[in-house]
Amino acid sequence: MADFSGCWLKHLDDVGTASPVLPPPLLVTRPEAARILSLSVREIDRLRLSGKLLAKRHGGKVLFPFAVLERYAESLPWEVDLQI
């Protein structure tokens, strides 16, 4: 997992100019979590209700820590193509 501890990363744009890149957000909404994991919002809700994705609540909003999404993605098995 990447460590973004307060530093700004730099990347080169199309013309070779370095520009700052912000670290990922600490918390994301259900639709953002779905986009990040390439899943539907309904599947995100199922994973949350089954305890496979832990979320936090702020008022009426359900928010997912970005680190939780990274851990979930890393926990998935690799797809192996057995046909050669």
PyMOL Python script that loads the backbone (N, CA, C, O; Angstrom):
from pymol import cmd

cmd.read_pdbstr("""\
ATOM      1  N   MET A   1       0.848  -1.165   0.000  1.00  0.00           N
ATOM      2  CA  MET A   1       0.000   0.000   0.000  1.00  0.00           C
ATOM      3  C   MET A   1       0.901   1.237   0.000  1.00  0.00           C
ATOM      4  O   MET A   1       1.909   1.288   0.704  1.00  0.00           O
ATOM      5  N   ALA A   2       0.522   2.221  -0.793  1.00  0.00           N
ATOM      6  CA  ALA A   2       1.313   3.435  -0.910  1.00  0.00           C
ATOM      7  C   ALA A   2       1.223   4.266   0.367  1.00  0.00           C
ATOM      8  O   ALA A   2       0.187   4.305   1.030  1.00  0.00           O
ATOM      9  N   ASP A   3       2.327   4.924   0.694  1.00  0.00           N
ATOM     10  CA  ASP A   3       2.352   5.801   1.861  1.00  0.00           C
ATOM     11  C   ASP A   3       2.374   7.245   1.368  1.00  0.00           C
ATOM     12  O   ASP A   3       3.381   7.707   0.832  1.00  0.00           O
ATOM     13  N   PHE A   4       1.268   7.951   1.550  1.00  0.00           N
ATOM     14  CA  PHE A   4       1.163   9.330   1.102  1.00  0.00           C
ATOM     15  C   PHE A   4       1.325  10.304   2.255  1.00  0.00           C
ATOM     16  O   PHE A   4       0.857  11.438   2.158  1.00  0.00           O
ATOM     17  N   SER A   5       1.963   9.907   3.328  1.00  0.00           N
ATOM     18  CA  SER A   5       2.005  10.651   4.585  1.00  0.00           C
ATOM     19  C   SER A   5       2.408  12.114   4.410  1.00  0.00           C
ATOM     20  O   SER A   5       3.550  12.503   4.656  1.00  0.00           O
ATOM     21  N   GLY A   6       1.450  12.892   3.987  1.00  0.00           N
ATOM     22  CA  GLY A   6       1.636  14.331   3.936  1.00  0.00           C
ATOM     23  C   GLY A   6       2.470  14.853   2.784  1.00  0.00           C
ATOM     24  O   GLY A   6       2.649  16.066   2.681  1.00  0.00           O
ATOM     25  N   CYS A   7       2.982  14.016   1.927  1.00  0.00           N
ATOM     26  CA  CYS A   7       3.820  14.516   0.842  1.00  0.00           C
ATOM     27  C   CYS A   7       2.996  14.671  -0.430  1.00  0.00           C
ATOM     28  O   CYS A   7       1.980  14.000  -0.611  1.00  0.00           O
ATOM     29  N   TRP A   8       3.434  15.538  -1.284  1.00  0.00           N
ATOM     30  CA  TRP A   8       2.810  15.713  -2.587  1.00  0.00           C
ATOM     31  C   TRP A   8       3.662  14.979  -3.597  1.00  0.00           C
ATOM     32  O   TRP A   8       4.874  15.184  -3.664  1.00  0.00           O
ATOM     33  N   LEU A   9       3.047  14.144  -4.365  1.00  0.00           N
ATOM     34  CA  LEU A   9       3.767  13.464  -5.430  1.00  0.00           C
ATOM     35  C   LEU A   9       3.759  14.366  -6.652  1.00  0.00           C
ATOM     36  O   LEU A   9       2.865  15.198  -6.807  1.00  0.00           O
ATOM     37  N   LYS A  10       4.728  14.210  -7.503  1.00  0.00           N
ATOM     38  CA  LYS A  10       4.783  14.987  -8.736  1.00  0.00           C
ATOM     39  C   LYS A  10       4.669  14.023  -9.905  1.00  0.00           C
ATOM     40  O   LYS A  10       5.183  12.906  -9.850  1.00  0.00           O
ATOM     41  N   HIS A  11       4.004  14.452 -10.947  1.00  0.00           N
ATOM     42  CA  HIS A  11       3.974  13.670 -12.173  1.00  0.00           C
ATOM     43  C   HIS A  11       4.173  14.623 -13.340  1.00  0.00           C
ATOM     44  O   HIS A  11       3.961  15.829 -13.217  1.00  0.00           O
ATOM     45  N   LEU A  12       4.576  14.078 -14.453  1.00  0.00           N
ATOM     46  CA  LEU A  12       4.793  14.898 -15.637  1.00  0.00           C
ATOM     47  C   LEU A  12       3.536  14.874 -16.486  1.00  0.00           C
ATOM     48  O   LEU A  12       2.983  13.811 -16.769  1.00  0.00           O
ATOM     49  N   ASP A  13       3.085  16.069 -16.893  1.00  0.00           N
ATOM     50  CA  ASP A  13       1.921  16.112 -17.766  1.00  0.00           C
ATOM     51  C   ASP A  13       2.366  15.904 -19.210  1.00  0.00           C
ATOM     52  O   ASP A  13       3.524  15.572 -19.462  1.00  0.00           O
ATOM     53  N   ASP A  14       1.465  16.096 -20.143  1.00  0.00           N
ATOM     54  CA  ASP A  14       1.748  15.813 -21.556  1.00  0.00           C
ATOM     55  C   ASP A  14       2.901  16.631 -22.122  1.00  0.00           C
ATOM     56  O   ASP A  14       3.561  16.187 -23.061  1.00  0.00           O
ATOM     57  N   VAL A  15       3.155  17.805 -21.579  1.00  0.00           N
ATOM     58  CA  VAL A  15       4.243  18.630 -22.103  1.00  0.00           C
ATOM     59  C   VAL A  15       5.498  18.540 -21.245  1.00  0.00           C
ATOM     60  O   VAL A  15       6.441  19.303 -21.448  1.00  0.00           O
ATOM     61  N   GLY A  16       5.519  17.617 -20.291  1.00  0.00           N
ATOM     62  CA  GLY A  16       6.716  17.390 -19.490  1.00  0.00           C
ATOM     63  C   GLY A  16       6.853  18.297 -18.284  1.00  0.00           C
ATOM     64  O   GLY A  16       7.918  18.335 -17.667  1.00  0.00           O
ATOM     65  N   THR A  17       5.810  19.026 -17.932  1.00  0.00           N
ATOM     66  CA  THR A  17       5.840  19.909 -16.776  1.00  0.00           C
ATOM     67  C   THR A  17       5.399  19.136 -15.538  1.00  0.00           C
ATOM     68  O   THR A  17       4.388  18.435 -15.565  1.00  0.00           O
ATOM     69  N   ALA A  18       6.157  19.264 -14.461  1.00  0.00           N
ATOM     70  CA  ALA A  18       5.793  18.583 -13.215  1.00  0.00           C
ATOM     71  C   ALA A  18       4.621  19.312 -12.570  1.00  0.00           C
ATOM     72  O   ALA A  18       4.630  20.538 -12.460  1.00  0.00           O
ATOM     73  N   SER A  19       3.625  18.563 -12.150  1.00  0.00           N
ATOM     74  CA  SER A  19       2.483  19.154 -11.449  1.00  0.00           C
ATOM     75  C   SER A  19       2.170  18.313 -10.218  1.00  0.00           C
ATOM     76  O   SER A  19       2.375  17.099 -10.231  1.00  0.00           O
ATOM     77  N   PRO A  20       1.673  18.947  -9.148  1.00  0.00           N
ATOM     78  CA  PRO A  20       1.406  18.203  -7.912  1.00  0.00           C
ATOM     79  C   PRO A  20       0.224  17.249  -8.072  1.00  0.00           C
ATOM     80  O   PRO A  20      -0.730  17.529  -8.797  1.00  0.00           O
ATOM     81  N   VAL A  21       0.314  16.130  -7.382  1.00  0.00           N
ATOM     82  CA  VAL A  21      -0.777  15.155  -7.346  1.00  0.00           C
ATOM     83  C   VAL A  21      -1.168  14.985  -5.884  1.00  0.00           C
ATOM     84  O   VAL A  21      -0.330  14.668  -5.041  1.00  0.00           O
ATOM     85  N   LEU A  22      -2.430  15.194  -5.596  1.00  0.00           N
ATOM     86  CA  LEU A  22      -2.899  15.065  -4.217  1.00  0.00           C
ATOM     87  C   LEU A  22      -3.039  13.602  -3.829  1.00  0.00           C
ATOM     88  O   LEU A  22      -3.303  12.761  -4.688  1.00  0.00           O
ATOM     89  N   PRO A  23      -2.867  13.284  -2.552  1.00  0.00           N
ATOM     90  CA  PRO A  23      -3.105  11.908  -2.093  1.00  0.00           C
ATOM     91  C   PRO A  23      -4.590  11.589  -2.214  1.00  0.00           C
ATOM     92  O   PRO A  23      -5.405  12.502  -2.348  1.00  0.00           O
ATOM     93  N   PRO A  24      -4.954  10.312  -2.168  1.00  0.00           N
ATOM     94  CA  PRO A  24      -6.372   9.959  -2.260  1.00  0.00           C
ATOM     95  C   PRO A  24      -7.141  10.513  -1.060  1.00  0.00           C
ATOM     96  O   PRO A  24      -6.551  10.753  -0.007  1.00  0.00           O
ATOM     97  N   PRO A  25      -8.445  10.715  -1.209  1.00  0.00           N
ATOM     98  CA  PRO A  25      -9.236  11.222  -0.084  1.00  0.00           C
ATOM     99  C   PRO A  25      -9.272  10.211   1.048  1.00  0.00           C
ATOM    100  O   PRO A  25      -9.136   9.010   0.814  1.00  0.00           O
ATOM    101  N   LEU A  26      -9.453  10.682   2.265  1.00  0.00           N
ATOM    102  CA  LEU A  26      -9.536   9.778   3.415  1.00  0.00           C
ATOM    103  C   LEU A  26     -10.821   8.970   3.392  1.00  0.00           C
ATOM    104  O   LEU A  26     -10.808   7.776   3.691  1.00  0.00           O
ATOM    105  N   LEU A  27     -11.941   9.612   3.039  1.00  0.00           N
ATOM    106  CA  LEU A  27     -13.247   8.957   3.027  1.00  0.00           C
ATOM    107  C   LEU A  27     -13.931   9.216   1.691  1.00  0.00           C
ATOM    108  O   LEU A  27     -13.827  10.307   1.131  1.00  0.00           O
ATOM    109  N   VAL A  28     -14.633   8.203   1.185  1.00  0.00           N
ATOM    110  CA  VAL A  28     -15.366   8.364  -0.068  1.00  0.00           C
ATOM    111  C   VAL A  28     -16.810   7.884   0.108  1.00  0.00           C
ATOM    112  O   VAL A  28     -17.096   7.048   0.965  1.00  0.00           O
ATOM    113  N   THR A  29     -17.698   8.416  -0.703  1.00  0.00           N
ATOM    114  CA  THR A  29     -19.116   8.052  -0.655  1.00  0.00           C
ATOM    115  C   THR A  29     -19.344   6.693  -1.316  1.00  0.00           C
ATOM    116  O   THR A  29     -18.429   6.121  -1.908  1.00  0.00           O
ATOM    117  N   ARG A  30     -20.564   6.187  -1.211  1.00  0.00           N
ATOM    118  CA  ARG A  30     -20.911   4.899  -1.827  1.00  0.00           C
ATOM    119  C   ARG A  30     -20.685   4.926  -3.340  1.00  0.00           C
ATOM    120  O   ARG A  30     -20.063   4.001  -3.861  1.00  0.00           O
ATOM    121  N   PRO A  31     -21.162   5.946  -4.075  1.00  0.00           N
ATOM    122  CA  PRO A  31     -20.909   5.968  -5.519  1.00  0.00           C
ATOM    123  C   PRO A  31     -19.417   6.065  -5.859  1.00  0.00           C
ATOM    124  O   PRO A  31     -18.960   5.462  -6.830  1.00  0.00           O
ATOM    125  N   GLU A  32     -18.663   6.825  -5.060  1.00  0.00           N
ATOM    126  CA  GLU A  32     -17.218   6.924  -5.300  1.00  0.00           C
ATOM    127  C   GLU A  32     -16.538   5.584  -5.040  1.00  0.00           C
ATOM    128  O   GLU A  32     -15.653   5.179  -5.794  1.00  0.00           O
ATOM    129  N   ALA A  33     -16.950   4.890  -3.970  1.00  0.00           N
ATOM    130  CA  ALA A  33     -16.386   3.568  -3.669  1.00  0.00           C
ATOM    131  C   ALA A  33     -16.681   2.600  -4.804  1.00  0.00           C
ATOM    132  O   ALA A  33     -15.825   1.805  -5.191  1.00  0.00           O
ATOM    133  N   ALA A  34     -17.900   2.670  -5.338  1.00  0.00           N
ATOM    134  CA  ALA A  34     -18.274   1.804  -6.458  1.00  0.00           C
ATOM    135  C   ALA A  34     -17.388   2.086  -7.667  1.00  0.00           C
ATOM    136  O   ALA A  34     -16.923   1.155  -8.324  1.00  0.00           O
ATOM    137  N   ARG A  35     -17.152   3.355  -7.962  1.00  0.00           N
ATOM    138  CA  ARG A  35     -16.307   3.716  -9.104  1.00  0.00           C
ATOM    139  C   ARG A  35     -14.872   3.246  -8.887  1.00  0.00           C
ATOM    140  O   ARG A  35     -14.252   2.699  -9.798  1.00  0.00           O
ATOM    141  N   ILE A  36     -14.349   3.455  -7.691  1.00  0.00           N
ATOM    142  CA  ILE A  36     -12.966   3.078  -7.385  1.00  0.00           C
ATOM    143  C   ILE A  36     -12.761   1.577  -7.546  1.00  0.00           C
ATOM    144  O   ILE A  36     -11.734   1.143  -8.067  1.00  0.00           O
ATOM    145  N   LEU A  37     -13.741   0.776  -7.098  1.00  0.00           N
ATOM    146  CA  LEU A  37     -13.615  -0.686  -7.167  1.00  0.00           C
ATOM    147  C   LEU A  37     -14.208  -1.277  -8.448  1.00  0.00           C
ATOM    148  O   LEU A  37     -14.185  -2.493  -8.636  1.00  0.00           O
ATOM    149  N   SER A  38     -14.733  -0.431  -9.320  1.00  0.00           N
ATOM    150  CA  SER A  38     -15.367  -0.886 -10.573  1.00  0.00           C
ATOM    151  C   SER A  38     -16.524  -1.837 -10.292  1.00  0.00           C
ATOM    152  O   SER A  38     -16.670  -2.865 -10.955  1.00  0.00           O
ATOM    153  N   LEU A  39     -17.339  -1.487  -9.310  1.00  0.00           N
ATOM    154  CA  LEU A  39     -18.507  -2.273  -8.929  1.00  0.00           C
ATOM    155  C   LEU A  39     -19.734  -1.366  -8.959  1.00  0.00           C
ATOM    156  O   LEU A  39     -19.612  -0.147  -9.084  1.00  0.00           O
ATOM    157  N   SER A  40     -20.904  -1.963  -8.843  1.00  0.00           N
ATOM    158  CA  SER A  40     -22.132  -1.170  -8.742  1.00  0.00           C
ATOM    159  C   SER A  40     -22.315  -0.701  -7.297  1.00  0.00           C
ATOM    160  O   SER A  40     -21.739  -1.272  -6.371  1.00  0.00           O
ATOM    161  N   VAL A  41     -23.116   0.335  -7.122  1.00  0.00           N
ATOM    162  CA  VAL A  41     -23.434   0.810  -5.777  1.00  0.00           C
ATOM    163  C   VAL A  41     -24.163  -0.293  -5.014  1.00  0.00           C
ATOM    164  O   VAL A  41     -23.958  -0.459  -3.812  1.00  0.00           O
ATOM    165  N   ARG A  42     -25.003  -1.038  -5.702  1.00  0.00           N
ATOM    166  CA  ARG A  42     -25.724  -2.145  -5.059  1.00  0.00           C
ATOM    167  C   ARG A  42     -24.739  -3.192  -4.521  1.00  0.00           C
ATOM    168  O   ARG A  42     -24.926  -3.705  -3.417  1.00  0.00           O
ATOM    169  N   GLU A  43     -23.698  -3.510  -5.289  1.00  0.00           N
ATOM    170  CA  GLU A  43     -22.695  -4.482  -4.825  1.00  0.00           C
ATOM    171  C   GLU A  43     -21.906  -3.921  -3.639  1.00  0.00           C
ATOM    172  O   GLU A  43     -21.566  -4.665  -2.719  1.00  0.00           O
ATOM    173  N   ILE A  44     -21.616  -2.630  -3.652  1.00  0.00           N
ATOM    174  CA  ILE A  44     -20.952  -1.983  -2.510  1.00  0.00           C
ATOM    175  C   ILE A  44     -21.824  -2.136  -1.265  1.00  0.00           C
ATOM    176  O   ILE A  44     -21.321  -2.452  -0.187  1.00  0.00           O
ATOM    177  N   ASP A  45     -23.129  -1.912  -1.413  1.00  0.00           N
ATOM    178  CA  ASP A  45     -24.052  -2.067  -0.279  1.00  0.00           C
ATOM    179  C   ASP A  45     -24.066  -3.506   0.228  1.00  0.00           C
ATOM    180  O   ASP A  45     -24.077  -3.736   1.437  1.00  0.00           O
ATOM    181  N   ARG A  46     -24.065  -4.469  -0.681  1.00  0.00           N
ATOM    182  CA  ARG A  46     -24.045  -5.885  -0.275  1.00  0.00           C
ATOM    183  C   ARG A  46     -22.767  -6.214   0.501  1.00  0.00           C
ATOM    184  O   ARG A  46     -22.813  -6.891   1.528  1.00  0.00           O
ATOM    185  N   LEU A  47     -21.632  -5.729   0.002  1.00  0.00           N
ATOM    186  CA  LEU A  47     -20.356  -5.988   0.678  1.00  0.00           C
ATOM    187  C   LEU A  47     -20.339  -5.344   2.063  1.00  0.00           C
ATOM    188  O   LEU A  47     -19.802  -5.920   3.009  1.00  0.00           O
ATOM    189  N   ARG A  48     -20.920  -4.160   2.184  1.00  0.00           N
ATOM    190  CA  ARG A  48     -20.979  -3.475   3.486  1.00  0.00           C
ATOM    191  C   ARG A  48     -21.881  -4.241   4.447  1.00  0.00           C
ATOM    192  O   ARG A  48     -21.516  -4.456   5.603  1.00  0.00           O
ATOM    193  N   LEU A  49     -23.051  -4.654   3.979  1.00  0.00           N
ATOM    194  CA  LEU A  49     -23.985  -5.369   4.848  1.00  0.00           C
ATOM    195  C   LEU A  49     -23.458  -6.739   5.265  1.00  0.00           C
ATOM    196  O   LEU A  49     -23.807  -7.237   6.335  1.00  0.00           O
ATOM    197  N   SER A  50     -22.615  -7.354   4.424  1.00  0.00           N
ATOM    198  CA  SER A  50     -22.038  -8.660   4.762  1.00  0.00           C
ATOM    199  C   SER A  50     -20.798  -8.529   5.646  1.00  0.00           C
ATOM    200  O   SER A  50     -20.266  -9.533   6.120  1.00  0.00           O
ATOM    201  N   GLY A  51     -20.331  -7.288   5.873  1.00  0.00           N
ATOM    202  CA  GLY A  51     -19.153  -7.070   6.707  1.00  0.00           C
ATOM    203  C   GLY A  51     -17.840  -7.165   5.962  1.00  0.00           C
ATOM    204  O   GLY A  51     -16.776  -7.094   6.577  1.00  0.00           O
ATOM    205  N   LYS A  52     -17.892  -7.326   4.641  1.00  0.00           N
ATOM    206  CA  LYS A  52     -16.652  -7.424   3.859  1.00  0.00           C
ATOM    207  C   LYS A  52     -16.036  -6.057   3.578  1.00  0.00           C
ATOM    208  O   LYS A  52     -14.835  -5.956   3.329  1.00  0.00           O
ATOM    209  N   LEU A  53     -16.850  -5.010   3.615  1.00  0.00           N
ATOM    210  CA  LEU A  53     -16.365  -3.633   3.490  1.00  0.00           C
ATOM    211  C   LEU A  53     -16.861  -2.862   4.704  1.00  0.00           C
ATOM    212  O   LEU A  53     -18.067  -2.740   4.919  1.00  0.00           O
ATOM    213  N   LEU A  54     -15.941  -2.347   5.488  1.00  0.00           N
ATOM    214  CA  LEU A  54     -16.316  -1.572   6.670  1.00  0.00           C
ATOM    215  C   LEU A  54     -16.494  -0.108   6.284  1.00  0.00           C
ATOM    216  O   LEU A  54     -15.718   0.439   5.500  1.00  0.00           O
ATOM    217  N   ALA A  55     -17.515   0.510   6.840  1.00  0.00           N
ATOM    218  CA  ALA A  55     -17.807   1.906   6.529  1.00  0.00           C
ATOM    219  C   ALA A  55     -17.957   2.701   7.818  1.00  0.00           C
ATOM    220  O   ALA A  55     -18.105   2.140   8.904  1.00  0.00           O
ATOM    221  N   LYS A  56     -17.914   4.011   7.672  1.00  0.00           N
ATOM    222  CA  LYS A  56     -18.152   4.929   8.779  1.00  0.00           C
ATOM    223  C   LYS A  56     -19.398   5.734   8.435  1.00  0.00           C
ATOM    224  O   LYS A  56     -19.795   5.820   7.273  1.00  0.00           O
ATOM    225  N   ARG A  57     -19.998   6.311   9.441  1.00  0.00           N
ATOM    226  CA  ARG A  57     -21.192   7.113   9.203  1.00  0.00           C
ATOM    227  C   ARG A  57     -20.938   8.524   9.728  1.00  0.00           C
ATOM    228  O   ARG A  57     -20.456   8.710  10.846  1.00  0.00           O
ATOM    229  N   HIS A  58     -21.271   9.505   8.905  1.00  0.00           N
ATOM    230  CA  HIS A  58     -21.205  10.911   9.306  1.00  0.00           C
ATOM    231  C   HIS A  58     -22.574  11.505   9.014  1.00  0.00           C
ATOM    232  O   HIS A  58     -22.920  11.754   7.860  1.00  0.00           O
ATOM    233  N   GLY A  59     -23.349  11.730  10.069  1.00  0.00           N
ATOM    234  CA  GLY A  59     -24.737  12.145   9.863  1.00  0.00           C
ATOM    235  C   GLY A  59     -25.474  11.021   9.145  1.00  0.00           C
ATOM    236  O   GLY A  59     -25.475   9.881   9.610  1.00  0.00           O
ATOM    237  N   GLY A  60     -26.090  11.333   8.031  1.00  0.00           N
ATOM    238  CA  GLY A  60     -26.790  10.317   7.253  1.00  0.00           C
ATOM    239  C   GLY A  60     -25.949   9.679   6.177  1.00  0.00           C
ATOM    240  O   GLY A  60     -26.416   8.783   5.472  1.00  0.00           O
ATOM    241  N   LYS A  61     -24.699  10.129   6.035  1.00  0.00           N
ATOM    242  CA  LYS A  61     -23.843   9.619   4.963  1.00  0.00           C
ATOM    243  C   LYS A  61     -23.085   8.376   5.389  1.00  0.00           C
ATOM    244  O   LYS A  61     -22.586   8.291   6.511  1.00  0.00           O
ATOM    245  N   VAL A  62     -23.003   7.412   4.481  1.00  0.00           N
ATOM    246  CA  VAL A  62     -22.146   6.243   4.665  1.00  0.00           C
ATOM    247  C   VAL A  62     -20.866   6.534   3.898  1.00  0.00           C
ATOM    248  O   VAL A  62     -20.903   6.801   2.697  1.00  0.00           O
ATOM    249  N   LEU A  63     -19.732   6.482   4.591  1.00  0.00           N
ATOM    250  CA  LEU A  63     -18.438   6.805   3.989  1.00  0.00           C
ATOM    251  C   LEU A  63     -17.468   5.650   4.180  1.00  0.00           C
ATOM    252  O   LEU A  63     -17.442   5.009   5.231  1.00  0.00           O
ATOM    253  N   PHE A  64     -16.676   5.397   3.152  1.00  0.00           N
ATOM    254  CA  PHE A  64     -15.701   4.318   3.187  1.00  0.00           C
ATOM    255  C   PHE A  64     -14.293   4.896   3.245  1.00  0.00           C
ATOM    256  O   PHE A  64     -13.934   5.720   2.404  1.00  0.00           O
ATOM    257  N   PRO A  65     -13.486   4.479   4.223  1.00  0.00           N
ATOM    258  CA  PRO A  65     -12.083   4.891   4.223  1.00  0.00           C
ATOM    259  C   PRO A  65     -11.390   4.335   2.974  1.00  0.00           C
ATOM    260  O   PRO A  65     -11.562   3.166   2.630  1.00  0.00           O
ATOM    261  N   PHE A  66     -10.620   5.170   2.311  1.00  0.00           N
ATOM    262  CA  PHE A  66      -9.920   4.747   1.098  1.00  0.00           C
ATOM    263  C   PHE A  66      -9.055   3.525   1.378  1.00  0.00           C
ATOM    264  O   PHE A  66      -8.956   2.629   0.540  1.00  0.00           O
ATOM    265  N   ALA A  67      -8.428   3.482   2.550  1.00  0.00           N
ATOM    266  CA  ALA A  67      -7.565   2.349   2.913  1.00  0.00           C
ATOM    267  C   ALA A  67      -8.354   1.040   2.962  1.00  0.00           C
ATOM    268  O   ALA A  67      -7.815  -0.016   2.629  1.00  0.00           O
ATOM    269  N   VAL A  68      -9.624   1.095   3.376  1.00  0.00           N
ATOM    270  CA  VAL A  68     -10.469  -0.108   3.411  1.00  0.00           C
ATOM    271  C   VAL A  68     -10.695  -0.619   1.993  1.00  0.00           C
ATOM    272  O   VAL A  68     -10.666  -1.826   1.752  1.00  0.00           O
ATOM    273  N   LEU A  69     -10.920   0.299   1.057  1.00  0.00           N
ATOM    274  CA  LEU A  69     -11.121  -0.099  -0.337  1.00  0.00           C
ATOM    275  C   LEU A  69      -9.853  -0.723  -0.909  1.00  0.00           C
ATOM    276  O   LEU A  69      -9.918  -1.716  -1.634  1.00  0.00           O
ATOM    277  N   GLU A  70      -8.702  -0.142  -0.585  1.00  0.00           N
ATOM    278  CA  GLU A  70      -7.429  -0.712  -1.046  1.00  0.00           C
ATOM    279  C   GLU A  70      -7.231  -2.118  -0.495  1.00  0.00           C
ATOM    280  O   GLU A  70      -6.855  -3.030  -1.231  1.00  0.00           O
ATOM    281  N   ARG A  71      -7.484  -2.294   0.804  1.00  0.00           N
ATOM    282  CA  ARG A  71      -7.313  -3.623   1.413  1.00  0.00           C
ATOM    283  C   ARG A  71      -8.254  -4.642   0.788  1.00  0.00           C
ATOM    284  O   ARG A  71      -7.862  -5.782   0.541  1.00  0.00           O
ATOM    285  N   TYR A  72      -9.499  -4.235   0.529  1.00  0.00           N
ATOM    286  CA  TYR A  72     -10.450  -5.156  -0.089  1.00  0.00           C
ATOM    287  C   TYR A  72      -9.950  -5.575  -1.474  1.00  0.00           C
ATOM    288  O   TYR A  72      -9.961  -6.761  -1.804  1.00  0.00           O
ATOM    289  N   ALA A  73      -9.519  -4.618  -2.273  1.00  0.00           N
ATOM    290  CA  ALA A  73      -9.025  -4.930  -3.621  1.00  0.00           C
ATOM    291  C   ALA A  73      -7.814  -5.861  -3.553  1.00  0.00           C
ATOM    292  O   ALA A  73      -7.698  -6.794  -4.348  1.00  0.00           O
ATOM    293  N   GLU A  74      -6.917  -5.606  -2.604  1.00  0.00           N
ATOM    294  CA  GLU A  74      -5.727  -6.450  -2.468  1.00  0.00           C
ATOM    295  C   GLU A  74      -6.076  -7.850  -1.980  1.00  0.00           C
ATOM    296  O   GLU A  74      -5.323  -8.791  -2.226  1.00  0.00           O
ATOM    297  N   SER A  75      -7.207  -8.004  -1.292  1.00  0.00           N
ATOM    298  CA  SER A  75      -7.589  -9.315  -0.758  1.00  0.00           C
ATOM    299  C   SER A  75      -8.214 -10.223  -1.811  1.00  0.00           C
ATOM    300  O   SER A  75      -8.328 -11.430  -1.601  1.00  0.00           O
ATOM    301  N   LEU A  76      -8.616  -9.656  -2.932  1.00  0.00           N
ATOM    302  CA  LEU A  76      -9.253 -10.466  -3.970  1.00  0.00           C
ATOM    303  C   LEU A  76      -8.236 -11.401  -4.613  1.00  0.00           C
ATOM    304  O   LEU A  76      -7.070 -11.036  -4.764  1.00  0.00           O
ATOM    305  N   PRO A  77      -8.666 -12.609  -4.995  1.00  0.00           N
ATOM    306  CA  PRO A  77      -7.728 -13.543  -5.627  1.00  0.00           C
ATOM    307  C   PRO A  77      -7.355 -13.070  -7.032  1.00  0.00           C
ATOM    308  O   PRO A  77      -8.133 -12.395  -7.707  1.00  0.00           O
ATOM    309  N   TRP A  78      -6.165 -13.435  -7.447  1.00  0.00           N
ATOM    310  CA  TRP A  78      -5.717 -13.148  -8.802  1.00  0.00           C
ATOM    311  C   TRP A  78      -6.456 -14.056  -9.768  1.00  0.00           C
ATOM    312  O   TRP A  78      -6.697 -15.224  -9.464  1.00  0.00           O
ATOM    313  N   GLU A  79      -6.812 -13.536 -10.913  1.00  0.00           N
ATOM    314  CA  GLU A  79      -7.433 -14.325 -11.962  1.00  0.00           C
ATOM    315  C   GLU A  79      -6.310 -15.003 -12.732  1.00  0.00           C
ATOM    316  O   GLU A  79      -5.385 -14.347 -13.211  1.00  0.00           O
ATOM    317  N   VAL A  80      -6.399 -16.314 -12.845  1.00  0.00           N
ATOM    318  CA  VAL A  80      -5.348 -17.068 -13.529  1.00  0.00           C
ATOM    319  C   VAL A  80      -5.965 -17.741 -14.741  1.00  0.00           C
ATOM    320  O   VAL A  80      -6.937 -18.487 -14.621  1.00  0.00           O
ATOM    321  N   ASP A  81      -5.402 -17.478 -15.898  1.00  0.00           N
ATOM    322  CA  ASP A  81      -5.876 -18.108 -17.128  1.00  0.00           C
ATOM    323  C   ASP A  81      -5.145 -19.429 -17.291  1.00  0.00           C
ATOM    324  O   ASP A  81      -3.942 -19.452 -17.552  1.00  0.00           O
ATOM    325  N   LEU A  82      -5.870 -20.529 -17.138  1.00  0.00           N
ATOM    326  CA  LEU A  82      -5.250 -21.853 -17.212  1.00  0.00           C
ATOM    327  C   LEU A  82      -5.111 -22.351 -18.641  1.00  0.00           C
ATOM    328  O   LEU A  82      -4.484 -23.384 -18.876  1.00  0.00           O
ATOM    329  N   GLN A  83      -5.682 -21.637 -19.592  1.00  0.00           N
ATOM    330  CA  GLN A  83      -5.545 -22.035 -20.996  1.00  0.00           C
ATOM    331  C   GLN A  83      -4.280 -21.415 -21.570  1.00  0.00           C
ATOM    332  O   GLN A  83      -4.098 -20.198 -21.535  1.00  0.00           O
ATOM    333  N   ILE A  84      -3.418 -22.258 -22.091  1.00  0.00           N
ATOM    334  CA  ILE A  84      -2.161 -21.751 -22.674  1.00  0.00           C
ATOM    335  C   ILE A  84      -2.117 -22.064 -24.143  1.00  0.00           C
ATOM    336  O   ILE A  84      -1.146 -21.723 -24.818  1.00  0.00           O
TER     337      ILE A  84
END
""", "prot")
cmd.dss("prot")
cmd.show_as("cartoon", "prot")
cmd.util.cbc("prot")
cmd.orient("prot")
